Amino acid sequence: MLNRIKSELLNFGLKFISIDDKIVRMLLETAPSNINEIVIMPAVKMFMKKLVQKLQNKTAYGRVYNGLLNGVKVSIIRSQVGCPNAALTVECLKRTKAKAIIRIDFCGGITSNSNDIEIGNIIIPKKAYCDEGTSPQYIRTNPYIINQNEKIENPVLLTQNLETGNKTIFISKPHEPLKNLLLNEAKKFDPNKTKEVNLWTTDALFCEDVEFIRALQTINVKAIDMESSILFLLGQLYNLKTASILSVSDLPGHPQYDLFQSNEIHPEMENGINKVIKILINCLPEIQHSMI
């Protein structure tokens, strides 16, 4: 009886809000009106904590933290790790007044004989390879994307037979002007550590074996993450400006700084986190101006 009463009260309340409003409230635990035009979207707790600490005039609405960074109104929302979580967050944001979404977080770096990628480097992806399970579902339901986006054969096929997974890898790209604002600011801040690279997005952090890394090196991929590809793809689908600014936390396949082969923490990892946060904050007035 009690459950029935609760259900009837809930259904009565839902009659007074839209479907979009319901989705945002269910997933972000706040009203769509509480989301600002510029959204910063970290995935891990470390970045979220550092960003929230820097907010001025901070207010919290469910999973959303609002406030000022460098005089600019922003919302900070932690997506959690992985493309499904990032997609859920963006699905909410398309139902608000959000216009720009910037992912700021860690990525893995893929180094070569030239050691051109190092721990603490600032990574600005110029494109992302969609080797995860979420993007193919959006492409399936929006087939016009097939003719709009570049695609390649999965380079892993050069050495392995794939019985399952993505044999064709689609490519998504950030919003070019927003990406360039971040890139230009990063180059001014630390030109020697800033890298504009091709990035690979995967679902499986624990499957980055030697053969996989070698396959990515054949197509000049320099970084790996778990969220950017779907962010860029949904930005394209929903007319949202999206970009990523990342810091290299580890080097998969490296004998000393592979997350799963060593307990050694590189001294530049913390510096990298602080740098990308500083760069984004410096860039926010320009980002705000670009949306006028």
N, C-alpha and C positions, 0 to 999 in steps of 0.2 A: 504493500500500500504506500509506504513512504517513498519508494523508488518511483512509483507511478506519479505521485504528487510532484516530486522533483522534476520528472520528465515533462510534465504538463507545464510547470512554471518556466522551464528552460525553453520549451517550444513557444510559449506565449511571448517571452522576451525576444526570441529570434524573429518574430513577426515584424519587429520594429527596426531591424537592421538589414543591410544588404548582404548578399552572398559574399561579396568582396570583403566587407567589413568583418563578417564572421570568420573568414579564412585568416585575416591578419590577427584578429583577436585570439584565435585558437593557437596560432603558431608563434606569434611574437608577444602575446599576452598584453596587448595594448591596442588602442584605436589607431586607424590609419592616419588620423590628423596629427598624431604625435611623432611622425617621421619627418625629418628635415629633407631638403632637396639634395644635400650631399651626405652620402652614407659611407662610412669607413667600415670595412668588413674583415676583421681578423678571423682566423680559425682557432688558434691555440690560446690558452689562458695567459701565457706570458705576455704576448702582444696586447691582448685585451686589457690586462691589468695596467700596463705601462701607459696605454692610451687614455684610459679612464682617469688615471691619476693626474693627467695633464689638462683635463677638462676644467674650464672655468664656468661658473654658474651652472654647475652640474645638477641634472634632475634625472631620475630613473623612472621608466615606465615599462614594467614587465621586463623583457629581455633587452630593452632599448635604453641606452644612455645618451642623453642630449646635453649639449653645452656649447661653449665657444672654444675654438682652437685658433690662435692667431687672429682673433676678432671675427671668425667665420662660424656661423651656426652649422653644427654637424650632428649626425646621429651615429653612434657606434653600436654595431650589432655583431656579436660573435656568431659566426655561421656554424661552428663546430667543424670537424675534419671531414673532407670528402665531398665529391660532387653531388650526391643526393641531398646532403644538408645544405650545401651552397644553393642548389636549385630551389629548395623549399624557401630559403631566405629571399631569393630573387623573386620568386612567385609572389611572395608577400609584398615586396617593394614595388612591383609593377602596379599594385593596387593602392599605392599611396602617391604622394606628390614627389617622391624621389626622382631625381634626374641623373645623378651620377653615383656610381658605386666603385669605390677603390678598394681592392683587396690588398692588404698589407700583412706579410707573414714570412715564414720560412720557406725555403726550397732547398732541394739537394743540388749540388753542382757536379757536372761531369767534366772532369779534367782530362787533359791529353798530355802528350810528351812535352808540350810547350808550357804546361802548368798555367794556362791562361785563366782558369777559374780557381778561386781560392775561397777559403772560409772567410765570411764577413763581406764578401763582394756584394755590391748593390745590383740586383738583377731587374731589368725592365723587359718583360717579354714582348717581342714584336709579333709573335704568333704562337699558338698553342696547338699541339697535336692531341686530338680527342681520343685517347686510348683508355676510355673508362666506359662504364655501363649506362650512364645517364644521357649523354649527348646522343647516342644512337636512337634512344626512345623519342627524343624531341625531333630528330631528323625524320624518323618514321612517321610521326604525326604532322610534320610540316615538310612534305617531300620537295617543295620548291627550293629548299636549302641545298639540295643535291646539286643543282645547277649553278648555285651562287657561290659555293665554297670550294676551295681547292681540296684535293684528296690525294693520298698516296697509298701504295701497297705497304702493308706493315713490314718494316725492315727486318723484323724477327724472322720472317719467312725465308730470309736468305740462308739461315742455318737451322731452322726448326720447322717441323710440320705443325700447323695449328689446327687441332681438332675442334677447338672452340675459341671464342674471343673475337676480336676485331681484325679481320683480314684486310679490310679497307679502313684507313685512318683519315677522317676528315680534319680540316684545319679551321680553327676559329681565330679571330683577330680582335684586339682591343680597339676601342674608339681612338682613331689616329691622333686627333688634336689633344685629347686628354693624355694619351700615352706620351706624346711629345712634350707636354708641359712637365710631366714627371721626369722624363729623360733629361731635358735641358736643365732643370733644377739640380738633378743628381750630378750631372757633369760639372756644374758650377761648384757644387759642394765638395765632391771628391772625384775628379775626372779619372784618376788612375784605377779606382776601384769600381767604377760604374761600367756595367756591361749590358748592352742591348742584344738579346739572344733569342734563339728558338727554344721553346720550352715544351716538354712532354708532360701531359697530365695522365696519371694512372690512379687506379683504385687500390692497388696492392703494394703497400709500402714494403712488405716482407718478401716480395718476389723480384727484387732488383738484383738479379744474379749477374755473373760476369758476361754471359752470352747476351743478355738483355742490354747491358751497358754498351757492349761492343756494337750491337745493332744500332743503337741511338747515335753512336759516334760516326757511323757511316753517313748519316744525314745531317751532321753538324748540330745536333741538339746539345745544348750546354747546361740545361737545368731541368729538374723534375719537380712537379708539385702535384697536388691532389684536388685542386679547385678551379684553376684559372680557365681551363677549356670551356667548362659549362658557363662560367661567368661571362666570358666573351660571346659565346653562342647565344645565350639568352639576352644579352645586351643587344645583339643584332635583331633577334626576334621581337623584342619588346621596345625597341627604340630608346634604350637606356645607354648612357655613356659609361663604359666600363674600362678599367685598366688595372694592372697589378704592379706593385713595387715590393720586391722580395729581398730577403737577405739569405745568403748561403750559410746553412747550418752544418752541413756534412758533405762528404764526397763519396757517394756509393762506389764501391770497388777499390777505393784507396786503402792501402794496408794500415795507415795510421789514423785516418779520419772517416772511416766507414762507420756509421752509427751502430752496425751490428757486428763489427769485428774489433772494436776498440772502445775502451772506457775513457779515452783521453779527450778532454774538452779543449778546443782551440781557443787561445786567448782573444782572438778577433771575433768570436761568435757574438759576445755581448755587445761589442762595438758596432757590429753590423746591425743588430736590432735597433740600437739608439740612432744610428745614422739614417736608416730608412724612415723612422718615425719623425726625425728632425726635418728630413727632406720633404715629406708629405705636409707637415705643418707649415713649412716655409712656402709651399706651393699653393696652399688653400685659397688665399686671396685671388690668385690668377685663375684657379679653377672656378671660383664663384663668379668672377668677372666674365669668364667664357660662356656662362649659362644665361647671361642677360640677353 
